[in-house]
Amino acid sequence: MGYKKLDEVMELLNDELDGFNKALEKLEKLTENVDNIKISPDTSKIEHMLKEHLNSERAKSERIQGSLQNFRQQISKARMVPRAQLWLQYTIWAISLVIIGYLSFQVARTDRIRERAFMEGEQSEISNLKGYFEQYPKHYKTYQNWIKEKDSVPDHK
């Protein structure tokens, strides 16, 4: 009984070895075929795809540059303050300058106006005093005596 099982195991091993040998022969044939195959690298499809991608990127870049240029032009033309407001501001400044000039001119004239008012006041008071002294000659004589006394007293300063 032991030999029978051993024969069966030997037969199975033999069958397995035959199958293994056949697989090895097949593998050798395939390796020979693979060794005989020459692969030439073809990158034309990849190059074509790269060119298409570069062209699309270039077109996008040109559109972006155009948009940026347009944006720069719009920014350079943009104003922070509307024109009407600028004109109003310039007008207010001009009016302020005119008013300041006029007031400066008036202030410069105040000395002459004071002198003229003083002279006119002095003349009116003299004429008033003449009228008063003509009405009251006795008071005029008293006034003249007072002036003489005042001139005769020396100033003690």
VMD Tcl script that builds the backbone (N, CA, C; Angstrom):
set m [mol new atoms 471]
animate dup $m
set s [atomselect $m all]
$s set {name element resname resid chain x y z} {
  {N N MET 1 A 0.779 -1.174 0.000}
  {CA C MET 1 A 0.000 0.000 0.000}
  {C C MET 1 A 0.827 1.245 0.000}
  {N N GLY 2 A 1.904 1.212 0.575}
  {CA C GLY 2 A 2.738 2.391 0.611}
  {C C GLY 2 A 3.315 2.717 -0.738}
  {N N TYR 3 A 3.504 1.610 -1.562}
  {CA C TYR 3 A 4.106 1.871 -2.862}
  {C C TYR 3 A 3.101 2.450 -3.822}
  {N N LYS 4 A 1.889 2.085 -3.642}
  {CA C LYS 4 A 0.849 2.572 -4.527}
  {C C LYS 4 A 0.705 4.085 -4.378}
  {N N LYS 5 A 0.699 4.552 -3.220}
  {CA C LYS 5 A 0.546 5.995 -2.977}
  {C C LYS 5 A 1.793 6.712 -3.447}
  {N N LEU 6 A 2.912 6.079 -3.242}
  {CA C LEU 6 A 4.157 6.680 -3.694}
  {C C LEU 6 A 4.176 6.778 -5.213}
  {N N ASP 7 A 3.634 5.763 -5.901}
  {CA C ASP 7 A 3.542 5.793 -7.359}
  {C C ASP 7 A 2.606 6.925 -7.805}
  {N N GLU 8 A 1.538 7.083 -7.101}
  {CA C GLU 8 A 0.591 8.149 -7.460}
  {C C GLU 8 A 1.235 9.522 -7.253}
  {N N VAL 9 A 1.923 9.678 -6.175}
  {CA C VAL 9 A 2.568 10.961 -5.879}
  {C C VAL 9 A 3.627 11.223 -6.938}
  {N N MET 10 A 4.377 10.119 -7.334}
  {CA C MET 10 A 5.424 10.271 -8.355}
  {C C MET 10 A 4.804 10.650 -9.692}
  {N N GLU 11 A 3.666 10.059 -9.990}
  {CA C GLU 11 A 2.985 10.377 -11.252}
  {C C GLU 11 A 2.533 11.831 -11.256}
  {N N LEU 12 A 2.001 12.243 -10.166}
  {CA C LEU 12 A 1.550 13.642 -10.062}
  {C C LEU 12 A 2.723 14.597 -10.186}
  {N N LEU 13 A 3.828 14.260 -9.551}
  {CA C LEU 13 A 5.015 15.099 -9.666}
  {C C LEU 13 A 5.526 15.119 -11.084}
  {N N ASN 14 A 5.480 13.991 -11.734}
  {CA C ASN 14 A 5.931 13.900 -13.124}
  {C C ASN 14 A 5.057 14.769 -14.019}
  {N N ASP 15 A 3.743 14.685 -13.823}
  {CA C ASP 15 A 2.811 15.517 -14.611}
  {C C ASP 15 A 3.070 17.007 -14.355}
  {N N GLU 16 A 3.317 17.295 -13.088}
  {CA C GLU 16 A 3.580 18.697 -12.739}
  {C C GLU 16 A 4.872 19.163 -13.384}
  {N N LEU 17 A 5.901 18.362 -13.374}
  {CA C LEU 17 A 7.180 18.720 -13.999}
  {C C LEU 17 A 7.025 18.877 -15.503}
  {N N ASP 18 A 6.232 18.014 -16.141}
  {CA C ASP 18 A 5.976 18.149 -17.588}
  {C C ASP 18 A 5.273 19.476 -17.875}
  {N N GLY 19 A 4.285 19.810 -17.058}
  {CA C GLY 19 A 3.573 21.089 -17.233}
  {C C GLY 19 A 4.504 22.272 -17.011}
  {N N PHE 20 A 5.373 22.097 -16.008}
  {CA C PHE 20 A 6.330 23.183 -15.729}
  {C C PHE 20 A 7.302 23.343 -16.890}
  {N N ASN 21 A 7.770 22.227 -17.454}
  {CA C ASN 21 A 8.693 22.285 -18.598}
  {C C ASN 21 A 8.011 22.924 -19.803}
  {N N LYS 22 A 6.770 22.568 -20.060}
  {CA C LYS 22 A 6.034 23.162 -21.192}
  {C C LYS 22 A 5.879 24.679 -20.990}
  {N N ALA 23 A 5.579 25.081 -19.750}
  {CA C ALA 23 A 5.429 26.520 -19.462}
  {C C ALA 23 A 6.746 27.235 -19.649}
  {N N LEU 24 A 7.859 26.559 -19.282}
  {CA C LEU 24 A 9.189 27.160 -19.480}
  {C C LEU 24 A 9.507 27.310 -20.956}
  {N N GLU 25 A 9.170 26.317 -21.756}
  {CA C GLU 25 A 9.409 26.409 -23.205}
  {C C GLU 25 A 8.597 27.546 -23.806}
  {N N LYS 26 A 7.362 27.649 -23.359}
  {CA C LYS 26 A 6.491 28.733 -23.836}
  {C C LYS 26 A 7.068 30.086 -23.451}
  {N N LEU 27 A 7.560 30.171 -22.247}
  {CA C LEU 27 A 8.139 31.430 -21.751}
  {C C LEU 27 A 9.394 31.778 -22.524}
  {N N GLU 28 A 10.198 30.768 -22.852}
  {CA C GLU 28 A 11.408 31.012 -23.650}
  {C C GLU 28 A 11.043 31.554 -25.021}
  {N N LYS 29 A 9.995 30.959 -25.637}
  {CA C LYS 29 A 9.558 31.426 -26.960}
  {C C LYS 29 A 9.073 32.883 -26.876}
  {N N LEU 30 A 8.312 33.152 -25.847}
  {CA C LEU 30 A 7.791 34.531 -25.687}
  {C C LEU 30 A 8.936 35.512 -25.439}
  {N N THR 31 A 9.931 35.112 -24.663}
  {CA C THR 31 A 11.064 35.992 -24.413}
  {C C THR 31 A 11.820 36.247 -25.685}
  {N N GLU 32 A 11.974 35.181 -26.522}
  {CA C GLU 32 A 12.647 35.383 -27.819}
  {C C GLU 32 A 11.856 36.385 -28.658}
  {N N ASN 33 A 10.542 36.265 -28.662}
  {CA C ASN 33 A 9.699 37.186 -29.421}
  {C C ASN 33 A 9.831 38.615 -28.878}
  {N N VAL 34 A 9.894 38.716 -27.571}
  {CA C VAL 34 A 10.015 40.036 -26.958}
  {C C VAL 34 A 11.383 40.619 -27.274}
  {N N ASP 35 A 12.418 39.795 -27.241}
  {CA C ASP 35 A 13.753 40.285 -27.577}
  {C C ASP 35 A 13.825 40.746 -29.015}
  {N N ASN 36 A 13.090 40.088 -29.896}
  {CA C ASN 36 A 13.109 40.444 -31.322}
  {C C ASN 36 A 12.261 41.695 -31.611}
  {N N ILE 37 A 11.366 42.008 -30.704}
  {CA C ILE 37 A 10.512 43.177 -30.928}
  {C C ILE 37 A 11.329 44.437 -30.642}
  {N N LYS 38 A 11.278 45.347 -31.590}
  {CA C LYS 38 A 11.980 46.625 -31.413}
  {C C LYS 38 A 10.913 47.711 -31.243}
  {N N ILE 39 A 11.000 48.401 -30.143}
  {CA C ILE 39 A 10.034 49.472 -29.866}
  {C C ILE 39 A 10.722 50.788 -30.181}
  {N N SER 40 A 10.103 51.493 -31.077}
  {CA C SER 40 A 10.623 52.833 -31.377}
  {C C SER 40 A 9.724 53.834 -30.660}
  {N N PRO 41 A 10.312 54.683 -29.845}
  {CA C PRO 41 A 9.484 55.639 -29.096}
  {C C PRO 41 A 8.899 56.689 -30.041}
  {N N ASP 42 A 7.582 56.844 -29.995}
  {CA C ASP 42 A 6.885 57.827 -30.828}
  {C C ASP 42 A 6.259 58.868 -29.905}
  {N N THR 43 A 6.831 60.058 -29.913}
  {CA C THR 43 A 6.325 61.130 -29.044}
  {C C THR 43 A 5.553 62.178 -29.826}
  {N N SER 44 A 5.218 61.869 -31.055}
  {CA C SER 44 A 4.537 62.877 -31.881}
  {C C SER 44 A 3.174 63.256 -31.300}
  {N N LYS 45 A 2.437 62.269 -30.759}
  {CA C LYS 45 A 1.135 62.585 -30.167}
  {C C LYS 45 A 1.307 63.481 -28.939}
  {N N ILE 46 A 2.322 63.161 -28.118}
  {CA C ILE 46 A 2.566 63.971 -26.922}
  {C C ILE 46 A 2.999 65.380 -27.321}
  {N N GLU 47 A 3.860 65.459 -28.347}
  {CA C GLU 47 A 4.297 66.782 -28.819}
  {C C GLU 47 A 3.124 67.574 -29.368}
  {N N HIS 48 A 2.236 66.893 -30.102}
  {CA C HIS 48 A 1.054 67.564 -30.648}
  {C C HIS 48 A 0.167 68.095 -29.508}
  {N N MET 49 A -0.021 67.279 -28.485}
  {CA C MET 49 A -0.827 67.709 -27.338}
  {C C MET 49 A -0.167 68.880 -26.619}
  {N N LEU 50 A 1.165 68.833 -26.482}
  {CA C LEU 50 A 1.881 69.941 -25.837}
  {C C LEU 50 A 1.747 71.229 -26.637}
  {N N LYS 51 A 1.857 71.114 -27.966}
  {CA C LYS 51 A 1.711 72.318 -28.817}
  {C C LYS 51 A 0.314 72.913 -28.685}
  {N N GLU 52 A -0.704 72.049 -28.687}
  {CA C GLU 52 A -2.078 72.539 -28.512}
  {C C GLU 52 A -2.229 73.231 -27.161}
  {N N HIS 53 A -1.678 72.623 -26.131}
  {CA C HIS 53 A -1.772 73.220 -24.793}
  {C C HIS 53 A -1.037 74.561 -24.744}
  {N N LEU 54 A 0.163 74.606 -25.320}
  {CA C LEU 54 A 0.917 75.868 -25.339}
  {C C LEU 54 A 0.168 76.939 -26.122}
  {N N ASN 55 A -0.429 76.569 -27.257}
  {CA C ASN 55 A -1.198 77.548 -28.045}
  {C C ASN 55 A -2.398 78.061 -27.256}
  {N N SER 56 A -3.089 77.157 -26.561}
  {CA C SER 56 A -4.247 77.616 -25.774}
  {C C SER 56 A -3.790 78.506 -24.618}
  {N N GLU 57 A -2.673 78.155 -23.978}
  {CA C GLU 57 A -2.153 78.985 -22.886}
  {C C GLU 57 A -1.694 80.346 -23.402}
  {N N ARG 58 A -1.082 80.357 -24.581}
  {CA C ARG 58 A -0.643 81.625 -25.178}
  {C C ARG 58 A -1.847 82.514 -25.477}
  {N N ALA 59 A -2.916 81.908 -26.013}
  {CA C ALA 59 A -4.131 82.678 -26.310}
  {C C ALA 59 A -4.731 83.237 -25.014}
  {N N LYS 60 A -4.758 82.421 -23.961}
  {CA C LYS 60 A -5.282 82.895 -22.669}
  {C C LYS 60 A -4.424 84.033 -22.133}
  {N N SER 61 A -3.110 83.888 -22.251}
  {CA C SER 61 A -2.191 84.923 -21.768}
  {C C SER 61 A -2.402 86.230 -22.532}
  {N N GLU 62 A -2.591 86.131 -23.853}
  {CA C GLU 62 A -2.834 87.346 -24.648}
  {C C GLU 62 A -4.145 88.009 -24.250}
  {N N ARG 63 A -5.181 87.199 -23.980}
  {CA C ARG 63 A -6.456 87.778 -23.531}
  {C C ARG 63 A -6.295 88.469 -22.187}
  {N N ILE 64 A -5.545 87.844 -21.298}
  {CA C ILE 64 A -5.318 88.443 -19.978}
  {C C ILE 64 A -4.534 89.742 -20.116}
  {N N GLN 65 A -3.504 89.748 -20.985}
  {CA C GLN 65 A -2.717 90.971 -21.202}
  {C C GLN 65 A -3.597 92.078 -21.770}
  {N N GLY 66 A -4.470 91.707 -22.727}
  {CA C GLY 66 A -5.399 92.702 -23.281}
  {C C GLY 66 A -6.328 93.259 -22.220}
  {N N SER 67 A -6.832 92.379 -21.373}
  {CA C SER 67 A -7.724 92.830 -20.293}
  {C C SER 67 A -6.982 93.737 -19.325}
  {N N LEU 68 A -5.744 93.376 -18.995}
  {CA C LEU 68 A -4.952 94.217 -18.096}
  {C C LEU 68 A -4.680 95.587 -18.713}
  {N N GLN 69 A -4.370 95.612 -20.006}
  {CA C GLN 69 A -4.124 96.888 -20.689}
  {C C GLN 69 A -5.384 97.756 -20.671}
  {N N ASN 70 A -6.520 97.120 -20.935}
  {CA C ASN 70 A -7.793 97.844 -20.902}
  {C C ASN 70 A -8.069 98.356 -19.493}
  {N N PHE 71 A -7.784 97.535 -18.512}
  {CA C PHE 71 A -7.976 97.922 -17.111}
  {C C PHE 71 A -7.081 99.099 -16.747}
  {N N ARG 72 A -5.820 99.061 -17.199}
  {CA C ARG 72 A -4.903 100.184 -16.936}
  {C C ARG 72 A -5.419 101.470 -17.552}
  {N N GLN 73 A -5.922 101.389 -18.784}
  {CA C GLN 73 A -6.447 102.588 -19.444}
  {C C GLN 73 A -7.648 103.136 -18.684}
  {N N GLN 74 A -8.525 102.252 -18.242}
  {CA C GLN 74 A -9.693 102.707 -17.497}
  {C C GLN 74 A -9.293 103.344 -16.171}
  {N N ILE 75 A -8.295 102.774 -15.528}
  {CA C ILE 75 A -7.839 103.341 -14.259}
  {C C ILE 75 A -7.196 104.705 -14.490}
  {N N SER 76 A -6.422 104.848 -15.570}
  {CA C SER 76 A -5.767 106.132 -15.824}
  {C C SER 76 A -6.798 107.209 -16.168}
  {N N LYS 77 A -7.913 106.824 -16.753}
  {CA C LYS 77 A -8.951 107.796 -17.095}
  {C C LYS 77 A -9.886 108.078 -15.921}
  {N N ALA 78 A -9.890 107.185 -14.944}
  {CA C ALA 78 A -10.804 107.330 -13.807}
  {C C ALA 78 A -10.401 108.523 -12.952}
  {N N ARG 79 A -11.391 109.173 -12.395}
  {CA C ARG 79 A -11.155 110.312 -11.510}
  {C C ARG 79 A -11.811 110.005 -10.173}
  {N N MET 80 A -11.157 110.490 -9.160}
  {CA C MET 80 A -11.703 110.267 -7.824}
  {C C MET 80 A -12.844 111.250 -7.541}
  {N N VAL 81 A -12.790 112.419 -8.153}
  {CA C VAL 81 A -13.772 113.461 -7.884}
  {C C VAL 81 A -14.451 113.813 -9.215}
  {N N PRO 82 A -15.770 113.898 -9.234}
  {CA C PRO 82 A -16.453 114.263 -10.476}
  {C C PRO 82 A -16.081 115.684 -10.932}
  {N N ARG 83 A -16.194 115.909 -12.233}
  {CA C ARG 83 A -15.817 117.209 -12.800}
  {C C ARG 83 A -16.639 118.351 -12.219}
  {N N ALA 84 A -17.937 118.137 -12.052}
  {CA C ALA 84 A -18.793 119.203 -11.514}
  {C C ALA 84 A -18.322 119.617 -10.120}
  {N N GLN 85 A -17.950 118.645 -9.328}
  {CA C GLN 85 A -17.467 118.958 -7.981}
  {C C GLN 85 A -16.148 119.724 -8.053}
  {N N LEU 86 A -15.281 119.354 -8.993}
  {CA C LEU 86 A -14.020 120.085 -9.151}
  {C C LEU 86 A -14.281 121.538 -9.531}
  {N N TRP 87 A -15.175 121.753 -10.495}
  {CA C TRP 87 A -15.487 123.128 -10.906}
  {C C TRP 87 A -16.081 123.926 -9.754}
  {N N LEU 88 A -16.959 123.287 -8.990}
  {CA C LEU 88 A -17.539 123.969 -7.824}
  {C C LEU 88 A -16.447 124.338 -6.823}
  {N N GLN 89 A -15.540 123.427 -6.580}
  {CA C GLN 89 A -14.448 123.695 -5.647}
  {C C GLN 89 A -13.550 124.819 -6.155}
  {N N TYR 90 A -13.206 124.794 -7.441}
  {CA C TYR 90 A -12.378 125.865 -8.011}
  {C C TYR 90 A -13.091 127.210 -7.918}
  {N N THR 91 A -14.398 127.218 -8.157}
  {CA C THR 91 A -15.166 128.458 -8.071}
  {C C THR 91 A -15.161 128.992 -6.638}
  {N N ILE 92 A -15.353 128.103 -5.682}
  {CA C ILE 92 A -15.339 128.538 -4.274}
  {C C ILE 92 A -13.968 129.101 -3.916}
  {N N TRP 93 A -12.905 128.463 -4.383}
  {CA C TRP 93 A -11.550 128.972 -4.112}
  {C C TRP 93 A -11.348 130.348 -4.734}
  {N N ALA 94 A -11.809 130.525 -5.974}
  {CA C ALA 94 A -11.641 131.813 -6.644}
  {C C ALA 94 A -12.414 132.905 -5.912}
  {N N ILE 95 A -13.646 132.602 -5.522}
  {CA C ILE 95 A -14.453 133.589 -4.791}
  {C C ILE 95 A -13.785 133.917 -3.451}
  {N N SER 96 A -13.268 132.904 -2.780}
  {CA C SER 96 A -12.581 133.138 -1.495}
  {C C SER 96 A -11.375 134.038 -1.685}
  {N N LEU 97 A -10.608 133.798 -2.747}
  {CA C LEU 97 A -9.438 134.650 -3.009}
  {C C LEU 97 A -9.849 136.090 -3.294}
  {N N VAL 98 A -10.931 136.271 -4.062}
  {CA C VAL 98 A -11.413 137.626 -4.356}
  {C C VAL 98 A -11.844 138.313 -3.059}
  {N N ILE 99 A -12.564 137.591 -2.205}
  {CA C ILE 99 A -13.026 138.177 -0.940}
  {C C ILE 99 A -11.838 138.533 -0.054}
  {N N ILE 100 A -10.864 137.644 0.028}
  {CA C ILE 100 A -9.674 137.919 0.847}
  {C C ILE 100 A -8.924 139.135 0.312}
  {N N GLY 101 A -8.799 139.236 -1.013}
  {CA C GLY 101 A -8.139 140.406 -1.604}
  {C C GLY 101 A -8.891 141.692 -1.310}
  {N N TYR 102 A -10.210 141.647 -1.450}
  {CA C TYR 102 A -11.013 142.835 -1.188}
  {C C TYR 102 A -10.900 143.259 0.285}
  {N N LEU 103 A -10.987 142.285 1.200}
  {CA C LEU 103 A -10.879 142.620 2.620}
  {C C LEU 103 A -9.488 143.142 2.970}
  {N N SER 104 A -8.470 142.602 2.343}
  {CA C SER 104 A -7.108 143.116 2.573}
  {C C SER 104 A -7.001 144.554 2.099}
  {N N PHE 105 A -7.599 144.839 0.957}
  {CA C PHE 105 A -7.598 146.207 0.437}
  {C C PHE 105 A -8.338 147.142 1.396}
  {N N GLN 106 A -9.465 146.682 1.929}
  {CA C GLN 106 A -10.230 147.507 2.853}
  {C C GLN 106 A -9.457 147.747 4.157}
  {N N VAL 107 A -8.765 146.726 4.637}
  {CA C VAL 107 A -7.976 146.886 5.867}
  {C C VAL 107 A -6.846 147.867 5.627}
  {N N ALA 108 A -6.248 147.829 4.449}
  {CA C ALA 108 A -5.151 148.757 4.142}
  {C C ALA 108 A -5.667 150.197 4.076}
  {N N ARG 109 A -6.914 150.377 3.733}
  {CA C ARG 109 A -7.473 151.725 3.616}
  {C C ARG 109 A -7.953 152.283 4.954}
  {N N THR 110 A -8.014 151.517 6.019}
  {CA C THR 110 A -8.596 151.996 7.283}
  {C C THR 110 A -7.830 153.176 7.868}
  {N N ASP 111 A -6.495 153.234 7.720}
  {CA C ASP 111 A -5.736 154.375 8.241}
  {C C ASP 111 A -6.160 155.667 7.556}
  {N N ARG 112 A -6.305 155.605 6.234}
  {CA C ARG 112 A -6.733 156.824 5.503}
  {C C ARG 112 A -8.151 157.214 5.903}
  {N N ILE 113 A -9.001 156.220 6.080}
  {CA C ILE 113 A -10.387 156.522 6.476}
  {C C ILE 113 A -10.406 157.155 7.865}
  {N N ARG 114 A -9.587 156.650 8.783}
  {CA C ARG 114 A -9.512 157.232 10.124}
  {C C ARG 114 A -9.025 158.670 10.071}
  {N N GLU 115 A -7.964 158.894 9.288}
  {CA C GLU 115 A -7.433 160.259 9.182}
  {C C GLU 115 A -8.490 161.203 8.626}
  {N N ARG 116 A -9.160 160.788 7.582}
  {CA C ARG 116 A -10.183 161.628 6.980}
  {C C ARG 116 A -11.321 161.875 7.972}
  {N N ALA 117 A -11.733 160.827 8.703}
  {CA C ALA 117 A -12.803 161.000 9.693}
  {C C ALA 117 A -12.352 161.935 10.809}
  {N N PHE 118 A -11.073 161.782 11.223}
  {CA C PHE 118 A -10.555 162.673 12.253}
  {C C PHE 118 A -10.570 164.119 11.772}
  {N N MET 119 A -10.113 164.336 10.529}
  {CA C MET 119 A -10.085 165.705 9.980}
  {C C MET 119 A -11.495 166.269 9.866}
  {N N GLU 120 A -12.420 165.440 9.396}
  {CA C GLU 120 A -13.800 165.912 9.276}
  {C C GLU 120 A -14.397 166.199 10.647}
  {N N GLY 121 A -14.112 165.341 11.611}
  {CA C GLY 121 A -14.605 165.552 12.983}
  {C C GLY 121 A -14.001 166.813 13.577}
  {N N GLU 122 A -12.684 166.994 13.333}
  {CA C GLU 122 A -12.012 168.181 13.857}
  {C C GLU 122 A -12.632 169.448 13.251}
  {N N GLN 123 A -12.852 169.436 11.941}
  {CA C GLN 123 A -13.430 170.606 11.277}
  {C C GLN 123 A -14.852 170.869 11.784}
  {N N SER 124 A -15.616 169.796 11.977}
  {CA C SER 124 A -16.990 170.026 12.452}
  {C C SER 124 A -16.990 170.548 13.889}
  {N N GLU 125 A -16.050 170.048 14.720}
  {CA C GLU 125 A -15.975 170.532 16.100}
  {C C GLU 125 A -15.509 171.992 16.133}
  {N N ILE 126 A -14.562 172.339 15.272}
  {CA C ILE 126 A -14.108 173.737 15.223}
  {C C ILE 126 A -15.255 174.643 14.806}
  {N N SER 127 A -16.002 174.197 13.797}
  {CA C SER 127 A -17.125 175.046 13.371}
  {C C SER 127 A -18.195 175.107 14.464}
  {N N ASN 128 A -18.403 173.993 15.175}
  {CA C ASN 128 A -19.360 174.001 16.294}
  {C C ASN 128 A -18.884 174.945 17.401}
  {N N LEU 129 A -17.546 174.871 17.692}
  {CA C LEU 129 A -17.005 175.754 18.737}
  {C C LEU 129 A -17.084 177.224 18.320}
  {N N LYS 130 A -16.837 177.497 17.019}
  {CA C LYS 130 A -16.944 178.882 16.540}
  {C C LYS 130 A -18.361 179.385 16.740}
  {N N GLY 131 A -19.328 178.533 16.402}
  {CA C GLY 131 A -20.732 178.933 16.589}
  {C C GLY 131 A -21.041 179.162 18.064}
  {N N TYR 132 A -20.510 178.283 18.917}
  {CA C TYR 132 A -20.750 178.398 20.343}
  {C C TYR 132 A -20.106 179.662 20.897}
  {N N PHE 133 A -18.811 179.893 20.488}
  {CA C PHE 133 A -18.120 181.079 20.997}
  {C C PHE 133 A -18.733 182.365 20.445}
  {N N GLU 134 A -19.305 182.315 19.257}
  {CA C GLU 134 A -19.964 183.505 18.724}
  {C C GLU 134 A -21.228 183.814 19.519}
  {N N GLN 135 A -21.882 182.766 19.979}
  {CA C GLN 135 A -23.074 182.972 20.789}
  {C C GLN 135 A -22.708 183.453 22.190}
  {N N TYR 136 A -21.618 182.925 22.725}
  {CA C TYR 136 A -21.196 183.282 24.077}
  {C C TYR 136 A -19.778 183.824 24.038}
  {N N PRO 137 A -19.590 185.134 23.740}
  {CA C PRO 137 A -18.245 185.706 23.655}
  {C C PRO 137 A -17.537 185.715 25.006}
  {N N LYS 138 A -18.276 185.746 26.084}
  {CA C LYS 138 A -17.668 185.753 27.396}
  {C C LYS 138 A -16.948 184.420 27.644}
  {N N HIS 139 A -17.514 183.361 27.229}
  {CA C HIS 139 A -16.883 182.041 27.368}
  {C C HIS 139 A -15.623 181.960 26.513}
  {N N TYR 140 A -15.641 182.649 25.370}
  {CA C TYR 140 A -14.473 182.632 24.495}
  {C C TYR 140 A -13.302 183.311 25.184}
  {N N LYS 141 A -13.574 184.428 25.880}
  {CA C LYS 141 A -12.505 185.119 26.588}
  {C C LYS 141 A -11.975 184.243 27.714}
  {N N THR 142 A -12.806 183.562 28.428}
  {CA C THR 142 A -12.363 182.661 29.480}
  {C C THR 142 A -11.502 181.541 28.887}
  {N N TYR 143 A -11.878 181.042 27.750}
  {CA C TYR 143 A -11.124 179.979 27.068}
  {C C TYR 143 A -9.738 180.481 26.686}
  {N N GLN 144 A -9.624 181.717 26.165}
  {CA C GLN 144 A -8.322 182.274 25.782}
  {C C GLN 144 A -7.438 182.446 27.010}
  {N N ASN 145 A -7.987 182.917 28.112}
  {CA C ASN 145 A -7.216 183.049 29.356}
  {C C ASN 145 A -6.707 181.678 29.815}
  {N N TRP 146 A -7.510 180.703 29.730}
  {CA C TRP 146 A -7.121 179.345 30.141}
  {C C TRP 146 A -5.960 178.823 29.286}
  {N N ILE 147 A -6.000 179.088 27.994}
  {CA C ILE 147 A -4.916 178.667 27.089}
  {C C ILE 147 A -3.632 179.390 27.458}
  {N N LYS 148 A -3.713 180.688 27.758}
  {CA C LYS 148 A -2.512 181.429 28.138}
  {C C LYS 148 A -1.917 180.850 29.418}
  {N N GLU 149 A -2.739 180.573 30.396}
  {CA C GLU 149 A -2.251 179.994 31.649}
  {C C GLU 149 A -1.629 178.621 31.401}
  {N N LYS 150 A -2.232 177.871 30.579}
  {CA C LYS 150 A -1.720 176.537 30.287}
  {C C LYS 150 A -0.386 176.632 29.608}
  {N N ASP 151 A -0.183 177.570 28.702}
  {CA C ASP 151 A 1.098 177.750 28.012}
  {C C ASP 151 A 2.164 178.285 28.962}
  {N N SER 152 A 1.785 179.071 29.939}
  {CA C SER 152 A 2.769 179.665 30.833}
  {C C SER 152 A 3.280 178.691 31.892}
  {N N VAL 153 A 2.491 177.695 32.256}
  {CA C VAL 153 A 2.910 176.707 33.262}
  {C C VAL 153 A 3.810 175.703 32.589}
  {N N PRO 154 A 5.049 175.512 33.133}
  {CA C PRO 154 A 5.951 174.540 32.531}
  {C C PRO 154 A 5.488 173.112 32.851}
  {N N ASP 155 A 5.792 172.215 31.958}
  {CA C ASP 155 A 5.420 170.794 32.154}
  {C C ASP 155 A 6.385 170.168 33.153}
  {N N HIS 156 A 5.859 169.551 34.154}
  {CA C HIS 156 A 6.701 168.895 35.188}
  {C C HIS 156 A 6.656 167.384 34.969}
  {N N LYS 157 A 7.260 166.992 33.986}
  {CA C LYS 157 A 7.272 165.555 33.710}
  {C C LYS 157 A 8.601 164.993 33.873}
}
mol reanalyze $m
mol bondsrecalc $m
mol representation Tube
mol addrep $m
